């Protein structure tokens, strides 16, 4: 039905399975966006009206599969009605596709019924969203669930995968590394392998379920931080890590205190001029009006900080020495370990946290992203967490139980 598209064997295996739950763990550049689009397109093209929900950690990620589905439908000779605001929706006769982010614990997903739900980058979507929000949507329709992702340690996505390996009828699963895509150049794979550690390469391209060696922020800490529901109270603070060479300028906004805080926003920018970086950061700071702003003033950060202070006089700078870096990273790790920090389900942030490593050296411990992985979002988040006040003035809730300040 989709002219010119031919699935490779891994994609064909996924499309051929009739299990109610399908789990596909694949490496980068494997072709998961295409197989998602093909599965959704053929569902929408079926004779009976169908309701399909495409969920991803962010709206930008969900939009990728949405646009690819639209392209496949057009290649099949149909012209659906498309609406992209306030959120992407596609209507084809009596069938409909919604593309949504798994934000705020999936609170904006509730109240629907679906015949098919596809979760892109499922390893980066909180387990509670899948089990408590998405699965009930399929109960009345007898619909199907597809979880597709690059692995992220041995979290709930891994448990679903193992269940599929043992079951195969109710739950089907497949692990397929990037090189199973015949269209992917071996030269590209060799280049990526040279830029990463062997373990990192096996995770990102080999689709292996591995906890990284020297991992500073354990997977279970990060997963728990996605499930916390802290109140909207406390001081708003910001951390800024300015770009150097090929790095990103990163911004993190937190609200709360050191005994409990929630991430309001995290952003990064690359390839901008200094003036454009300042303008982008200033716009987001104006939107949140943080009471405290802490910036890395090392190197190029010093003149950027001075310019930023013209608009935000309370912005402060800090020299990012090895000792200071160790202090702020250890503080961030402790907040996550003790369940005092609520995170957003932003794939790039989670990827950076998961691949942030401590490596012993003759001079001590080197703290940075694994080879081939940026750590700018982690640094911005650590700076914001460092500038939080010591404690709330009132009670704070973590996982539902009140704690005294």
C-alpha positions in Angstrom: 0.0 0.0 0.0 3.0 2.3 0.6 4.6 2.9 -2.8 8.4 2.6 -2.9 8.9 1.4 0.7 10.1 -2.1 1.5 10.7 -3.1 5.1 13.9 -4.8 6.0 13.7 -8.2 7.9 13.5 -6.6 11.4 10.8 -4.2 10.4 8.9 -7.0 8.6 9.1 -9.2 11.8 7.6 -6.4 13.8 4.8 -5.7 11.3 4.0 -9.4 11.0 3.5 -10.0 14.7 -0.1 -10.2 15.9 0.6 -10.1 19.6 -1.4 -7.6 21.7 1.8 -6.1 23.0 4.9 -5.7 20.9 8.3 -4.6 22.2 11.0 -3.5 19.8 14.5 -2.7 21.1 16.5 -1.3 18.2 19.7 0.7 17.7 20.0 4.2 16.3 19.5 4.6 12.6 17.6 1.3 12.5 14.5 2.7 10.9 12.1 2.8 13.8 10.4 6.0 12.6 9.6 4.3 9.3 8.2 1.1 10.9 6.1 3.3 13.3 4.7 5.2 10.4 4.0 2.0 8.4 2.2 0.4 11.3 0.0 3.5 11.9 -0.7 4.0 8.2 -1.9 0.5 7.7 -4.2 0.7 10.7 -5.7 4.0 9.5 -6.2 2.5 6.1 -8.2 -0.5 7.4 -11.9 -0.9 6.5 -13.2 -0.2 10.1 -12.7 3.2 11.8 -9.7 3.2 14.0 -8.4 5.5 16.8 -4.6 5.6 17.0 -2.4 7.3 19.6 1.3 8.0 19.0 3.1 8.9 22.2 6.7 10.1 22.7 8.6 11.7 25.6 8.4 15.1 23.8 6.1 16.7 21.3 9.0 17.1 18.9 9.7 13.4 19.0 6.0 12.5 18.5 5.9 14.9 15.5 8.6 12.9 13.7 6.4 9.8 13.5 3.3 11.9 12.7 4.9 13.6 9.7 6.3 10.3 8.4 2.9 8.7 8.7 1.4 11.5 6.7 4.0 11.0 4.0 3.2 7.3 3.9 -0.5 7.9 3.6 0.0 10.4 0.8 2.2 7.9 -1.0 -0.7 5.4 -0.6 -2.9 7.8 -2.5 -5.0 9.3 0.2 -5.3 12.9 1.5 -6.2 13.0 5.2 -7.3 16.1 7.0 -4.4 17.4 9.1 -4.3 19.8 12.0 -1.0 20.7 13.7 -2.3 23.1 16.4 -2.7 23.0 19.3 -1.4 19.4 18.9 -0.9 17.2 15.8 -4.1 15.4 14.7 -4.9 13.5 11.5 -8.3 12.4 10.3 -8.9 9.9 7.6 -12.6 9.1 7.1 -13.8 7.8 10.5 -10.2 7.1 11.7 -8.0 9.5 13.6 -4.4 9.8 14.7 -3.3 11.8 17.7 0.4 12.6 18.3 1.0 13.6 21.9 3.8 14.0 24.5 3.9 11.9 27.7 4.2 15.1 29.7 3.1 15.6 33.3 2.6 12.0 33.9 0.3 11.6 30.9 -2.4 13.8 32.4 -3.2 15.2 28.9 -3.6 11.7 27.4 -6.4 10.5 29.7 -10.1 10.1 28.6 -9.5 8.5 25.2 -10.0 5.0 23.8 -7.7 3.6 21.2 -7.3 0.6 18.9 -3.6 1.1 18.6 -1.1 2.9 20.8 2.5 3.3 19.7 5.1 4.6 22.2 8.2 6.0 20.6 11.4 6.0 22.7 9.4 4.0 25.2 12.5 3.5 27.5 12.4 7.3 28.1 8.6 7.4 29.0 7.8 6.8 32.6 6.4 3.3 33.4 3.4 4.8 35.2 2.3 6.5 31.9 2.3 3.1 30.1 0.8 1.0 32.8 -1.7 3.5 34.3 -2.6 5.8 31.5 -2.1 4.1 28.1 -2.9 0.4 28.8 -6.5 1.2 30.1 -7.3 3.0 26.8 -7.1 -0.4 25.1 -9.3 -2.3 27.4 -12.7 -1.6 25.7 -11.4 -1.9 22.2 -9.2 -4.9 22.5 -6.5 -2.8 21.0 -2.8 -3.3 20.7 0.3 -1.6 22.3 3.7 -1.2 20.6 6.7 -0.1 22.7 9.6 0.9 20.5 12.9 2.4 21.8 16.7 2.3 22.0 17.4 0.6 25.4 18.1 2.7 28.5 19.6 0.3 31.0 17.5 -2.5 32.7 14.4 -0.5 33.4 10.7 -1.5 32.8 11.2 -1.5 29.0 13.8 -4.3 29.6 11.3 -6.2 31.7 8.7 -6.0 29.0 11.4 -7.2 26.5 12.2 -10.2 28.7 8.5 -11.0 29.0 8.2 -11.1 25.2 11.2 -13.5 25.0 9.5 -15.9 27.4 5.9 -15.5 26.1 5.8 -14.7 22.4 2.0 -14.9 22.2 0.6 -12.2 24.5 3.8 -10.2 24.4 6.2 -10.3 21.5 9.7 -8.8 21.6 12.7 -8.3 19.3 16.2 -6.8 19.8 17.6 -5.6 16.6 20.9 -3.7 16.4 21.5 -0.8 13.9 23.5 -3.0 11.5 20.4 -5.0 10.7 19.3 -2.1 8.6 20.8 -2.9 5.2 20.6 0.7 4.1 22.9 1.9 6.9 26.4 2.3 5.7 29.2 0.3 7.4 31.3 3.3 7.1 28.9 5.3 9.3 28.8 2.6 11.9 32.6 2.4 12.0 32.8 6.2 12.4 30.3 6.1 15.3 32.2 3.2 16.9 35.4 5.2 16.8 33.7 8.1 18.6 32.3 6.1 21.5 33.4 3.6 24.1 32.7 0.0 23.2 30.0 -0.2 25.9 28.4 3.0 24.7 28.4 1.8 21.1 26.7 -1.5 22.2 24.0 0.4 23.9 23.2 3.0 21.3 23.8 1.0 18.1 23.9 -2.6 19.4 20.6 -2.2 21.3 22.1 -3.9 24.3 20.5 -3.6 27.7 23.5 -2.5 29.7 24.0 -0.3 32.7 27.0 1.9 31.9 30.2 1.3 33.8 31.0 4.2 36.1 27.5 5.5 35.7 27.1 8.5 38.1 23.3 8.7 38.0 21.8 5.2 38.3 18.9 4.3 36.1 16.6 3.6 38.9 17.2 7.1 40.4 16.4 8.7 37.1 13.3 6.6 36.6 12.0 7.4 40.1 12.6 11.1 39.4 10.2 10.9 36.5 7.4 9.6 38.7 7.6 12.2 41.5 4.8 14.8 41.8 6.1 17.8 43.7 3.9 20.9 44.3 4.4 24.1 42.4 6.0 26.0 45.2 9.3 27.4 46.3 12.0 29.5 44.7 12.6 29.4 41.0 16.3 29.2 40.0 18.2 28.7 36.8 21.5 27.2 35.7 23.3 28.1 32.4 26.2 26.3 30.7 27.6 28.2 27.8 28.7 26.5 24.6 32.3 25.9 23.7 33.3 24.9 20.2 30.9 22.1 19.2 29.0 21.9 22.6 25.5 23.2 23.3 24.5 26.2 25.4 22.2 24.6 28.0 19.6 26.0 30.4 17.8 24.4 33.3 15.0 25.9 35.3 14.1 24.5 38.8 11.5 25.3 41.3 11.7 24.4 45.0 14.5 23.9 47.4 17.3 21.5 48.2 14.9 19.3 50.2 12.7 18.9 47.1 12.6 20.6 43.7 11.0 20.0 40.3 12.4 20.7 36.8 10.3 23.2 35.0 12.2 23.5 31.7 15.4 22.3 30.1 16.7 23.6 26.8 19.8 23.5 24.7 21.0 25.3 21.6 23.8 24.7 19.1 25.4 26.6 16.2 24.2 30.0 17.4 26.3 33.2 17.5 27.1 34.6 20.9 24.3 37.3 20.5 21.8 34.6 19.5 22.7 32.4 22.5 22.2 35.3 24.8 18.9 36.2 23.3 17.6 32.6 23.4 18.6 32.2 27.1 17.2 35.6 28.0 13.8 34.8 26.5 13.4 31.7 28.6 14.7 33.4 31.7 12.1 36.1 31.2 9.3 33.5 30.9 10.2 32.0 34.3 11.7 35.1 36.1 14.1 33.0 38.3 15.2 34.6 41.6 18.6 33.1 41.2 20.7 32.5 38.1 24.0 30.6 38.2 26.2 30.5 35.1 29.5 28.9 34.2 31.9 31.9 33.7 34.9 29.8 32.6 36.4 30.8 29.3 33.9 32.4 27.0 31.3 32.3 29.8 32.8 35.4 31.5 31.9 38.0 28.8 28.5 36.3 28.2 27.7 36.5 31.9 28.6 40.2 32.0 26.2 40.9 29.1 23.5 38.8 30.6 23.8 40.8 33.9 22.8 43.9 32.1 19.3 42.4 31.8 19.4 40.2 34.9 21.7 41.9 37.5 21.2 39.1 40.0 22.8 36.5 37.6 26.0 35.1 39.2 29.0 33.3 37.7 31.3 30.6 39.0 34.6 29.3 37.8 34.0 25.7 36.8 37.1 24.1 38.5 37.5 20.4 38.9 36.7 20.6 42.6 33.6 22.7 42.0 32.4 20.4 39.3 32.8 17.4 41.6 30.8 19.2 44.3 27.9 20.2 42.1 27.7 16.7 40.4 27.8 14.9 43.8 25.0 17.3 45.0 22.9 16.5 42.0 23.5 12.8 42.4 22.5 12.9 46.0 19.2 14.7 45.3 18.4 12.1 42.7 19.4 9.2 44.9 17.3 10.5 47.8 14.3 11.2 45.6 14.4 15.0 46.1 14.3 16.0 42.4 11.5 15.7 39.9 12.6 15.4 36.3 10.9 16.0 32.9 10.7 13.2 30.4 13.2 14.9 28.0 15.1 12.2 26.0 18.3 14.2 25.6 18.5 15.0 29.2 17.8 11.4 30.3 20.4 10.2 27.8 23.0 12.6 29.2 22.2 11.6 32.8 22.4 7.9 31.9 25.7 8.2 30.1 27.4 10.6 32.5 30.4 8.7 33.9 33.1 8.9 36.6 36.4 7.7 35.3 39.5 7.3 37.6 42.6 9.1 36.4 46.1 9.6 38.0 44.9 13.0 39.2 41.6 11.9 40.6 38.2 11.3 39.0 37.1 12.7 35.7 33.3 13.5 35.5 31.9 13.9 32.1 29.6 12.4 29.4 30.8 9.1 27.8 32.6 9.4 24.5 30.2 10.7 21.9 27.7 12.0 24.4 27.2 15.6 25.4 26.8 16.6 29.1 25.7 20.2 28.7 22.2 19.6 30.1 23.6 17.7 33.1 25.9 20.6 33.9 23.1 23.2 33.6 20.9 21.0 35.8 23.7 20.6 38.4 24.2 24.4 38.4 20.5 25.1 39.0 20.3 22.5 41.7 23.4 24.0 43.4 21.8 27.4 43.6 18.5 26.1 45.2 17.8 27.4 48.8 18.5 25.1 51.6 14.9 24.3 52.5 11.2 25.2 51.8 9.4 27.4 54.2 6.4 25.0 54.1 5.6 21.3 53.7 6.6 19.5 50.5 5.2 16.4 49.0 7.3 13.7 47.3 5.6 10.5 46.2 2.3 11.4 47.9 3.3 11.5 51.6 3.9 14.9 53.2 7.3 15.6 54.8 7.9 18.2 57.4 10.5 20.9 56.4 
